[in-house]
Amino acid sequence: MFIFQKYNKNKRQYISPKMYDKRKGKSNKLLNITIIILFSILILAIYFYLTSSGNEHTLKPVGVGGNDNDDKDSTSRALILHENYFELPPVHKNEEYSLYFAKGGYGSENLFILVHGKERAENSKHWRGSYETLNSLGTFYSLDMVLHGKAVPGENDKQLRHISDEEYSDHLIYFTNYISDEHRIIDYVDRNKNVILIGRDWGAKIIFDSLKSLQDIVKGIVLVTPKIKQSDLENVPERIFDIPLLLVWGKDDVINQFNNRMPILNNFRKVTVLFFENTVPLGVSASLTNKPAAMNPEEFNKSVLDFCENLDLT
């Protein structure tokens, strides 16, 4: 009887039909496995590509004082929020301190740097309600100061030593000088001098303390319920009091009393005010009266826009 056999050139032997089919089956199986592995690698590559930009988030634009769907309105531009860390120079050996920041906006002409309050739970997110407005005005950096939020060390990390307000002020000065240099308007200008500092409560105090070093590049300041006493205003260069100020306060503030505004009003010479009769509605925690900007973002943002327009930012 004639039996069909296939010749194997490599081993110089004939292979029976059964053996041939078996080997062919193994080859097909190996090919299928290879295809599955390659497809899985492709899926993983796509996944990591999409998630590798975890430090970049696109938020739905919300217009301020206009039609949200009007593409001609600068505030309708999509907000791209970048997150990163800024390493601070060590004060003590083996210390690693870094600020965390959320950055957004367009262009380098106007720089906004925002500082939150002192409570450990306070962080850059306090200013989220103003991101869209600042997005239309320039570039903004919303900070997590050391021992807050995502900074290093952060909110949930153990505090190894006391950090003074003076040291916090040094952190802000170092960051602001660096960012100002990074955002030079033109190459032959040393630093960007259209810097606007925005701070609340303790953060406003840190901003004020930093003005001795930053007065040459700061175009204006926005202080929300600042914890600044008369003694803080003494022995301060007179030029600081000529820096335009937007002062924001709630008349019903139960934490930092409204009367505490007077030393600031008596010393600064170019002051615009935004005072709220009722910071929060009835039934809301009284502690939130110390956060008038966050509780009333529309009014606050409009005042910031008007304030910046009057600064004649270039």
VENCORTA-V711554 format. One record per residue. N is the residue number from 1. SS is DSSP state (H for helix, E for strand, - for the rest). OMEGA is omega as a letter, one per 40 degrees, with the letter a starting at -180 (NA if undefined). Layout:
n: [N,N]
ss: [SS,SS]
omega: [OMEGA,OMEGA]
//
This chain:
n: [1,2,3,4,5,6,7,8,9,10,11,12,13,14,15,16,17,18,19,20,21,22,23,24,25,26,27,28,29,30,31,32,33,34,35,36,37,38,39,40,41,42,43,44,45,46,47,48,49,50,51,52,53,54,55,56,57,58,59,60,61,62,63,64,65,66,67,68,69,70,71,72,73,74,75,76,77,78,79,80,81,82,83,84,85,86,87,88,89,90,91,92,93,94,95,96,97,98,99,100,101,102,103,104,105,106,107,108,109,110,111,112,113,114,115,116,117,118,119,120,121,122,123,124,125,126,127,128,129,130,131,132,133,134,135,136,137,138,139,140,141,142,143,144,145,146,147,148,149,150,151,152,153,154,155,156,157,158,159,160,161,162,163,164,165,166,167,168,169,170,171,172,173,174,175,176,177,178,179,180,181,182,183,184,185,186,187,188,189,190,191,192,193,194,195,196,197,198,199,200,201,202,203,204,205,206,207,208,209,210,211,212,213,214,215,216,217,218,219,220,221,222,223,224,225,226,227,228,229,230,231,232,233,234,235,236,237,238,239,240,241,242,243,244,245,246,247,248,249,250,251,252,253,254,255,256,257,258,259,260,261,262,263,264,265,266,267,268,269,270,271,272,273,274,275,276,277,278,279,280,281,282,283,284,285,286,287,288,289,290,291,292,293,294,295,296,297,298,299,300,301,302,303,304,305,306,307,308,309,310,311,312,313,314]
ss: [-,-,-,-,E,E,E,E,-,-,-,-,E,E,E,E,H,H,H,H,H,H,H,H,H,H,H,H,H,H,H,H,H,H,H,H,H,H,H,H,H,H,H,H,H,H,H,H,H,H,H,-,-,-,-,E,E,E,E,-,-,-,-,-,-,-,-,-,-,-,-,-,-,H,H,H,-,-,E,E,E,E,E,E,E,E,E,-,-,-,-,-,-,-,-,-,-,E,E,E,E,E,E,E,E,-,-,-,-,-,E,E,E,E,E,-,-,-,-,-,-,-,-,H,H,H,H,H,H,H,H,H,H,H,H,-,-,-,E,E,E,E,E,E,-,-,-,-,-,-,-,E,-,-,-,-,-,-,-,-,-,-,-,-,H,H,H,H,H,H,H,H,H,H,H,H,H,H,H,H,H,H,-,-,-,-,-,-,-,-,-,-,-,-,E,E,E,E,E,E,-,H,H,H,H,H,H,H,H,H,H,H,H,H,-,-,-,E,E,E,E,E,E,E,-,-,-,-,-,H,H,H,H,-,-,-,-,H,H,H,H,H,-,E,E,E,E,E,E,E,-,-,-,-,-,-,-,H,H,H,H,H,H,H,H,H,H,-,-,-,E,E,E,E,E,E,-,-,-,-,-,-,-,-,-,H,H,H,H,H,-,H,H,H,H,-,H,H,H,H,H,H,H,H,H,H,H,H,H,H,-,-,-,-]
omega: [i,i,i,i,i,a,i,a,a,a,i,i,i,a,i,a,a,a,a,i,a,a,i,i,i,i,i,i,i,i,i,i,i,i,i,a,i,i,i,i,i,i,i,i,i,a,a,i,a,a,a,i,a,i,a,a,i,a,i,a,i,a,i,i,a,i,a,a,a,a,a,i,a,a,a,i,a,i,i,a,i,i,a,a,i,a,a,i,a,i,i,a,i,i,i,i,i,i,i,i,i,a,i,i,a,i,a,a,a,a,i,i,a,a,a,i,a,a,a,a,a,i,a,a,i,a,a,a,a,a,a,i,a,i,a,a,a,i,a,i,i,a,i,i,a,a,i,i,a,i,i,e,a,a,a,a,a,i,a,i,i,i,a,i,i,i,i,i,i,i,a,i,a,i,a,i,a,a,i,i,i,a,i,a,i,a,a,i,a,a,i,a,i,a,i,i,a,a,i,i,i,i,i,i,i,i,a,a,a,a,i,a,a,a,a,a,a,a,a,i,i,a,a,a,a,i,a,a,i,a,i,a,a,a,i,i,a,a,a,a,i,i,i,a,i,a,a,a,i,a,a,a,a,a,i,a,a,i,a,i,a,i,a,i,a,a,i,a,a,a,i,a,i,a,a,i,i,a,a,i,i,i,i,a,a,a,a,i,i,a,a,a,a,a,a,a,a,i,i,a,i,i,i,i,i,a,a,i,i,i,a,i,a,NA]
//
